[in-house]
Amino acid sequence: MKKFLIVGLGNIGPDYAETRHNIGFKVLDRLASRSGISFSSARLADKAELRVKGRSLILIKPTTFMNLSGKALRYWMEEAKIPVENILVIVDDVALPFAHLRLKMKGSDGGHNGLKSIQQLLGHSNYPRLRVGIGGDFPKGAQVQYVLGNWTDEESKQLEKLTEHCADAIVSFCLAGPVNTMNAYNGAVT
């Protein structure tokens, strides 16, 4: 059975639950809830497993805090013997407009501490990531407050549709492959 490791980035605890930085957790929560599965505490992460058409998806939400996300990814990648091309990291991105998606097979960390940690522990940046646009409407020097800030009322109204679309993109990545998924999902969520 082909295995995939789906890593939603975020920070643990109620203080962070509704922040923009936690979109990775929110997306995996959506995928798990619509699939009727739940997360349980595991080593370095909350973990759930999902089977879709002959594929095994291991979903993890690292419990290491964002800056050490790479520790959880590397542990579960090695533990489950998953090749790097079958990993998908779900990450917030201030460079993309709110509710825009961009699946990439490699790239820079873009200043994102979670991606920096992953790149450092893998030793390269050639791993798939689904970048979820959270917008960048903040004054110079206020990025940390913005990403750790809560969603606006207007954004909150669109989160269900956004996370549902991201969950569809994850399933597509595992079943149809990266190129088909990029063609179908990169761009604005409509």
QUINORVEN-V230569 format. One record per backbone hydrogen bond with DSSP energy under -0.5 kcal/mol. NH is the residue of the N-H (numbers start at 1). CO is the residue of the C=O. If there is no record, write none. Layout:
((NH	CO) (NH	CO))
This chain:
((2	54) (4	56) (5	86) (6	4) (6	58) (7	5) (7	88) (8	6) (8	60) (9	7) (9	90) (16	13) (17	13) (19	16) (20	149) (21	147) (22	19) (23	20) (24	9) (25	9) (26	22) (27	23) (28	24) (29	25) (30	26) (31	27) (32	28) (33	29) (34	30) (35	31) (36	32) (36	33) (37	32) (40	47) (42	45) (45	42) (46	61) (47	40) (48	59) (50	57) (52	55) (55	52) (56	2) (57	50) (57	55) (58	4) (58	56) (59	48) (59	57) (60	6) (61	46) (62	8) (62	60) (63	44) (68	65) (69	66) (71	68) (72	68) (73	69) (74	70) (75	71) (76	72) (77	73) (78	74) (79	75) (80	76) (82	77) (83	81) (86	83) (87	84) (88	5) (89	128) (90	7) (91	89) (91	130) (93	132) (96	93) (99	133) (100	97) (101	187) (102	131) (104	102) (104	129) (107	125) (112	109) (113	111) (116	112) (117	113) (118	114) (119	115) (120	116) (121	117) (122	118) (123	119) (124	119) (127	125) (128	84) (128	87) (129	104) (130	89) (131	102) (131	129) (132	91) (132	130) (133	100) (133	131) (134	93) (135	93) (135	96) (138	136) (142	139) (146	142) (147	143) (148	144) (149	146) (151	18) (156	152) (157	153) (158	154) (158	155) (159	155) (159	156) (160	156) (162	158) (163	159) (164	160) (165	161) (166	162) (167	163) (168	164) (169	165) (170	166) (171	167) (172	168) (173	169) (174	170) (175	171) (176	172) (177	172) (177	173) (181	177) (182	178) (183	179) (184	180) (185	181) (186	182) (187	101) (189	99) (190	188))
